[in-house]
């Protein structure tokens, strides 16, 4: 599958996964796609913990409250080093991990698996730190995203996107025409 097909097919999968394992070779390919993402100052501030142990996945699900993680045969915890650059004014940790996660989302799709970007639940009740402690992540690093990965048990499709003309313009911003309004 080429990159444009993977972009068209990628969707946030929140369904159940088939019981088959994800081979470690595929998990490595997915994470290598994340490693190859661009990084501000080439600081390479993003690291990854690949989880394919059912007991660890169950514990992660318990910490996060996510049944999706608990039902996945594998997951990748995306970890940010907030102090990766010496320049305290310009840090790119968020941009770095976001680019890495997007590369992995596309790799997951290209390999025929499904996933969803999970981060909201990590922002509550110190869950990111608890998952980090469970996975042995140093306290100086932050678990920012979890990608549960597996073979989807159900079909999924990408949600409808607004058309190009409503979101992109050449050379200058041109607000889309607003719908006409009638009445008083």
Number of C-alpha atoms within 10 A of each C-alpha: 11 8 12 10 12 18 17 12 16 24 19 15 22 17 18 18 23 14 13 11 14 17 12 13 8 14 22 12 15 25 23 16 20 26 22 13 19 17 20 16 13 12 17 21 24 28 21 20 17 20 21 20 11 15 11 18 22 18 15 25 18 15 18 24 15 15 16 22 29 22 20 30 23 24 25 21 24 23 23 24 23 16 15 19 18 9 9 9 7 10 19 22 22 17 15 23 27 21 20 26 27 16 20 25 27 26 26 25 22 19 15 14 19 30 29 19 16 18 16 13 16 20 13 10 11 12 19 25 19 17 23 20 13 13 16 10 19 13 11 9 18 20 28 22 23 27 24 28 29 25 20 20 12 12 8 15 11 12 10 6 8 8 8 8 11 12 12 13 12 6 6 7 9 12 11 11 8 6 6 5 6 5 3 3
